[in-house]
Amino acid sequence: MIRSLTALIALLALLVVAGCGDDDSDTASKSGGGTETTAQSGQECAKVEAPAPKPDGGAKKPTGKLDAAKTNTVTFETSCGDFTVTLDAKNAPNTAASFASLARSGFYDDTIFHRIVPGFVIQGGDPTGSGMGGPGYKTVDKPPATATYTKGIVSMAKTATEKPGTSGSQFYVVTAEDAGLPPEYAIVGEVTEGMDTVMRIEALGTPSEQPSRPVVIEKATASEG
């Protein structure tokens, strides 16, 4: 169903990240290792406690780029399963290099998906879990005017006042067939494995856009092949 312009503007306003980010290794323990079957997927997500928030800022901005001739990926191990993002190092060199660097440094480990909008996106990458955190630096890769945000596309969140293609650490995975977003958000890559995991995460979304219970990124691993 096509969203009304008013609804779309409201959703765009929420796809933001402000402030800076830092990483920290403190985490809360898991609660009993139970599982719950989600209604939409018929699969299971582990019941976990939310990890302790990490401080803002402190991450080092990478100075190099990824080898675009190779296959660069980031795999997220979550409490709902794993999914892998193949990075677009050719068309988004700064964003892809930053995304991989943050994964290698452990920045994404023990963080949550703080925003889940059923039929739209799942959003994470904020060390504070508040929706206002980031790595402490910005990168820019302006997307082409023809960019589309379809199911499985992984893009970076930004504030409404930042120029197109600006990003920090917060990212979202599109779960709609077509999110209908304008070409303003840097596209870091696409989910190439584990889209079923993404949809299990989406199934824990609520009308308030807050997950019904914590969904934790336990570990992110960057690879080059």
Order of alpha helices (4+ residues) and beta strands (2+ residues): alpha-beta-beta-beta-beta-alpha-beta-beta-beta-beta-beta-beta-beta-alpha-beta
